[in-house]
Amino acid sequence: MGTRAMKCMKNQDDRIHIENVKQGNLASYTYLVDKYKNMAFTIAKKILPNAQDAEDVAQESFVKAYMQIGSFEGKSKFSTWLYTIVYRTAVSKLQQPRLALQSIDDEFEENYHYVYSPPPFEALQAREREQFVKDAINRLPKIEALVITLYYLNDSSIEEIEQITGLTNSNVKIKLFRARKVLGKELQFLL
């Protein structure tokens, strides 16, 4: 079965679950949350520096989506609609003034000494490559990191990225081009 046919089936599956949610079926919403929670967190994390804030934004976005599910008309994919909510919620959170707090986890990490036991050689190479790519993406400006993540890791189209971020088509393409260029240099440097 081709990629296009599989995406069509996924979208149809989402539509069925969305209709069930509109009729009050919470199990269908749980299915949608499980399906999209990782990318929702990833999008929030690309915008917010703190993982806890990103997790809070992802959860808040799912609550907002649930409350607004009646307004979802199916003109775009559910994931695009949801990721737009996540993006806007994260941007709003980023603009809020913050109190300076230190996490207990931060202090623990500073005083804790890791005991490292290397994994098998093959897994180490794959993990290192994955970590190099993540590090390089994290060095990008936030919006470019988000665009790259949506495009390559979530297989979002340019049009879907436009809808999620509110950027123009040409702006998305420019940000993708710049991000690829910087990523190439970063990966050469890291490797």
C-alpha positions, 0 to 999 in steps of 0.5 A, a space after each residue: 500500500 502506498 504512502 498516499 493511501 496510508 495517509 488517506 486511511 489515517 485521515 479517515 480514521 481521525 474523522 471517525 474518531 472526531 465524530 465519535 468525540 463530538 457525540 461524547 465518546 471520550 475513548 476516541 479522544 484518548 486515541 487522538 491524544 495518544 496518536 498526536 501527543 509526541 508531536 504536540 510536545 515536540 512542537 511546544 518544546 521547539 518554541 519553549 526552552 523549558 520541558 515542563 512548560 512544553 508539556 503543560 502547553 501540550 496538555 493545555 492544547 489538548 484541552 482546548 482542542 477538546 473544548 473546540 472540537 465542535 468547531 473542527 470542520 475537517 477542512 484541514 487534517 486534524 493534526 494540522 488543526 491541533 498543531 495550530 492550537 499547540 503553536 499558538 498556545 506555546 507562543 502565548 506562553 512564551 510571551 508571558 512574563 516568568 518568575 525566576 525559579 530553579 527546578 529541583 531537577 536542575 540542582 540534582 543534575 548538577 550534583 549527580 555524577 552519571 555512571 556510564 556503561 556503553 550500549 552495544 556498538 551498533 545502537 551507540 552509533 545510531 543513538 549518536 547520529 540521532 543525538 547529533 541531528 537533535 543537537 543541530 536542530 536545537 541550535 537553529 532559531 526556534 521557528 526554523 527548528 519548528 519548521 524543520 521538525 514539522 516538515 521532516 519528522 512529521 511529514 507536514 506539507 508546506 501548506 500545513 506548516 503555513 496553517 500551523 504557524 501563520 507564515 506565508 508559503 514563501 516564508 516557510 520555504 525560505 525558513 526550510 532552505 536556511 535551516 537545511 543550510 545551517 543544519 548541513 554546516 552544524 552536522 559537518 562540524 559535529 561529526 
